């Protein structure tokens, strides 16, 4: 018999369809969140898939939320389709073998201000957990003490306005907390230092963008591990500092949505403008403001836009809080939508055996990624092949604990593991020798700071190949970086390697006063690697040069720069 779905579930599916078809204008991250949800629904029938969607559990929490009366509303709460979508993800997916255990334990929700995140999520989720969880420890963390007090007062008022909740635990609202039968709601500010000893069942982190550190988030993630359904939910707008812990969480969420990082317990959605969108064009409002047209009126946002246009000092705040654009003097490099132009599967490499090949190498100093990249030009397109290496101890410890998708990459042969705690360059030596036998490698560029010994060995063995120093400084990398960037954006590069996707997302750009720049690793993070970008730019630079001017002799980076400048 055909299942009769609730109206709430139908609204969620309609919302997904409207995003897919473009009826609702949305950014790439919302599209990816919707795609993930729909794919997960299909995966229910897969034998190895641990989760299923429990519509009843989703409906239960939604009905509870919509039965609440908020202090600033005349009527009860009515959730919008985008809000229902988030509830469906957070509360609908459960384990197949234990339907009382929810799938998601972490969540990152980024949306512009004035979109009703407090009324739709913070208060309903806190109260639901408080009422339905045995010995609940529910926490709402605000940016400062004043906001924490305000949240306590508003939740208390909601309890007093509901006859059933008032009768049950109305007397338990005092001293900045709400208590009932061994359960408790506590209200903290971001400055609080007394979290470690708690066993939180639900923690809602409000406006994470302004937090100085992630100590509270980390404490909640570890504090609730023993709970069956601990959920740490971040609900925030974009911020003004790409060095903040919230921006790091934003990048992690994007890595999950792109698939370069795997975490089935982490839900994420980001409402924002796409890279390159005009912040002054009102048609883009809807991308960062999903409540637009409901209680959020366009004239309000137009007024804010006018203010930002005439008052330059207000622009950064408008861009972050209304457009979902993180602002700083550092910017992301290549927009994620451009990565779709890189291809989906590896070509047949035998078709390149007779085509001149140019290589770039980026070696780690001790214990991280090392890579060399091969590049060919064929029919106005550049093709890339990467050899990636990682020490055994690094693969099994650091990357595994940081949830980077290296286990899958290793299993699929995309990364080669070398024994020990540091890179064994003999593996790179042997593979390059074999590639030189298979392909017509003409040149190899390298950074002399790390590669002298290996390059000397290769030079002795392969005298027909030119080994060219390519120091990783701004002067050498600026124009090659811009050329590589342009060829990606123009669809002239074919490189479906998922590690490259991940590396590109880790690149930030900080131009100097003359507009020169090179790839930089974000925050010098231990997990944010850009090695494949560096080796790709080197290989692309040489390949592009030789295909521009085969008649000239080339000897070193200076010749290349003359061609590009």
Secondary structure, 3 states (H helix, E strand, C coil): CCCCCCHHHHHHHHHHHHHHHCCCCCCHHHHHHHHHHHHHHHHHHCCCCCEEECHHHHHHHHHHHCCCECCCCCCECCCCHHHHHHHHHHHHEEECCEEEEECCCEEEEECCCCCCHHHHHHHHHHHHHHHHCCCCEEEEEECCHHHHHHHHHHHHHHHHHCHHHHHHHHHHEECCEEEECCEEEEEEECCCCCCCCCCCCEEEEECHHHCCCCHHHHHHHHHCCCCCCCEEEEEECCCCCCCCHHHHHHHHHHHHHHCCECCCCEEEEECCCCCCCCCCCHHHHHHHCCCECCCECHHHHHHHHHHHHHCHHHHHHHHHHCCCCCCCCCEECCCHHHHHHHCCCCCCHHHHCCCEEEEEEECCCCCCCEEEEEEEEECCEEEEEEEEEEEHHHHHCHHHHCCECHHHHHHCCCEEEECCCCCCHHHHHHHHHHHHHHCEEEEEEECHHHHHHHHHHHHHHCCCCEEEECCCCHHHHHHHHHHHHHHHHCCCEECCCHHHHHHHHCEEECCCCCCCCCCEEHHHCCCCCCHHHHHHHHHHHHHHHHHHCCCCCCCCHHHHHHHHC
